[in-house]
Amino acid sequence: MTLQALKPAKDLNPRNADEARAFVKQVEQLFMPWNVDAIVEGFTDDCVVKFGSLAPFRGKDQLRQFFLARSTRQKDYRLTKEFRALTNELIANHWEGSWQDAETGMRMVGRGVETWLMRDGKIAVWEAAFNVSQADRPGRVADMLK
């Protein structure tokens, strides 16, 4: 019997700007309407999430709870993600969203930047800065400048 080396697994991470841009747009589409199962499937089992001022958390179970809570609260969610950069396994993007808060009925807007550290074509580490305000009022950063 002849032993053969295993073929290396195909690298599933985006390798150029066009592939990364397509990946960002694919993720964007999963939020409208909320497809929580597909969104969570795009993360590694041991993913790490650092989102805004929330305490960091890990794993798909907590990630699913996070997206289910958001999808319940953020009605008519509209999202635009724009690819910014790809460096090795790191994708950066900018996003803007709008929704109606299910509890208060207020129109809300948010924007932020995020980085995704990729592994095997999935997001392993998600870090996001997030700013939110009522659609007709400036956010907290603007309040600091008064």
N, C-alpha and C positions, 0 to 999 in steps of 0.2 A: 504494500500500500504506500502510495506517495503522499506526503503531507504537503499541503499548499497553504501559503499565507492567506489570511482572510483579506478580502478586498476592503479597503477603507470605506466607511459609510459615506454616502453622498452628503456633502455639506449643504444643509438645508437653509442656512442663514442667507439673507440677501447679501450679495457680493459686490453690487455696484449701485449707483444712485437710482437707476431706473427700477431695479428690483426692490430697493428700499422704499421708493416712492409708491410703488404698487402695493407693497405690504401695508404701508400706512393707510392708503385708501381702502384696502380690504378691511382693515380694523375699523375704520370710520363707518363703513356701511353696516357693520354688525350692531351699531348702536341705534339704528333707525329702521324699523322699530327694534327695541331692545331684544337681542338674541343672547341671553345670558349664557346658555350652554355653549354656544360657539365662541363667545368672548373668552370664557374660562378655559376652553379647550386650547386656546392660543397661548397658554402659559404653561410653564413646566410645573410638575407636581410640587416641587419644593420652592416655588417662586417667592420672592421677597418683594413686598409692596411698601413704598414710602410715598404716601399721597398727601400733599398739603400738610396741614397741622395734625393729621391723625397719627396715632401711635403706629409705628411700623408693624406689619403683620406678615405672616408667612403661610403659604400653602393654598391649595385650590378651595378647600372648604371655607376658609375665611374670605377668600376672594369672591366666591359665589355669594356669600352673605352680604358682602359689600355691594356687589352689583344688583342683587335683588332689592336691597334697601334703596339704592339710588333709583332703580327703575320704578319702584312704587311711588317715590316722592317726586321724581322729575317727569311730569307728564308732557307729552308732545315734544320730547327731546329732539333737538336739531343740533347737529354737530358737523364741524368742518375741521379736518386735520390737514396740516400742511407740512410735508417733509422738509427738514432743514439740513441734516447732515448724516453721513454714514462714516464711521471710523472703526475699522475692524469689525467687532461684534456689537457695536453701539450705534443705535439709531436715535436721532433727535428730531422732534417735531414740535410744532406750535399748533394749538387748537383753540377754537371758539365754539361755545355752545349756548343754546337758549332753551328755556322750558317754562312750564307753569308749575309752580310749587303746589303739590296736591293738598297740602294742609292749609296753606294761607290763600291760595288762589292767585298769588302775585306772579307776574312775569319776571323771570330771572335771566341773567346773563352771566356767563363765566368765560374765562380764558386762562390759558396757561401754557407752560412748556413742559415737556417730558422727555425722558430718555428711557430707552429700552435696551437692556443688556440681553443679547440673544444667545440661546443655546439650542442647537438642533432644530432651528427654524421656529422656536417658541420664545416667548418673553420669560427670562429668568429673573431679572430684576427690573422693576418698574419704579422710577422716581419721578414725581410730578410736583410742580409748583402750581397752585390753583388759586385764582382770585374770583370771587363771586359777588354780585350785587343785584339789587332790584334793577330791572331794565330801565327805569326812568330816573335812577339816582346814581351818583358817583359811588365808587367803591371806597373801602377804607383807606387805601393809599391816598386817594384824592382828599379824604378828610384830614389826613396828616399834614397836608400842605396848606391848610387854611390858617 
